[in-house]
């Protein structure tokens, strides 16, 4: 599997993983743009062993969506060293997502 399902129970432990950047994809099953971006995000997770890709279902994890002020989906959040280094709302191309990981 190219990604980890993120819940409020496992997120803080994941964020303590300071060795790798983390890309979180906030999504919902009913969201059309989320379905479009999912294969791109998951593909990046397959290709890149130097990052961790996590997916947060906002319907099931409303508390996490509120914690990171996710108002629209899809929202991508990049963490490096436990800190948010980039955030993007809406559909993004593979190239745009890779640039987020460089920040």
N, C-alpha and C positions, 0 to 999 in steps of 0.2 A: 504494500500500500504506500502511495506517495505522500500521504498526509495523515495527520492525527486529528481525530475528533476532539475538539476542545470544549471543556465544561468548566464551571466555576470550581470544581473539585481538582482539576489537573492543571489549570492555567498557571497559577503562581509557581508551581514546581517547574513547569516548562520555562517560565521567564527567568528562573534562576540559572538556566543553562546559558551561561555567559559566553561559551565558546563558539556559538553559531548564531547568525542572524535568524530571526523568526518572522515568517510571513503569515499573518492571520487573514483569512477570508471570511468576512461576516456575510452570511447568505440566508436564504429561505427557499424551501422547495417550490413555492408558488411563484418565485421571482424569475421572469424571463431572462433579463440580463445576467442574473446569477448562473443560470444554466449555460449561457454562452461563455462566461468567463471560467467556469469550473474546469473544463478540459485543459485550458491554458495553465491555470494555477497548478493543477494536479500534474501536468506535464513537466512544469518547472521543478516540482518536487521529485519527480522521477529522475530528472537529469542532473540535479544539483545535490550532491551529498554534503555540501558545505553550508546548507541552510536547512531549517525545519519549516515545514508547511503545515499549518493548522487551519481547520475549518470550524467556524462557530455558527451553528444554526440559531438564528435570532429568535425564532419561535419557541425554542426549547431553553434558550439561555438569555432571557430578557435582561437579567441582572448584568451580564457581561456587556450586552449592547449598551445599557445605560452607563456602565462604568467607563466605557471608551467613547461615549457620546456618539454612538452610531445612530444617525437619524434616517439615512437612506441606505439601500443596499443595491448592489454589492458595495461593500467598503473593504478596502485592503489596508491593513496596518502592519508596518514593519517595525520590529524591535531589534535593537542592537545593544548588548550589555544591559538588558532589562529596561531600556528607555525607548520611547517611541521616536523613530528617526524619520519616518515618512507615513503619510496617510493619503489615500486616494478614494474618491467616491465615484461610483459608476463603472461602466465597462471600460477596460483598459486592454490594449494590445499586449502581446507577449513582450515586445521591446520596451513598452512603457513600464511594465511590471519589473522587468530586469533592471531598468534605471532606478526604480524605487529602492531596489535592494542595494544599490551602490551608494546610497546616501548615508 
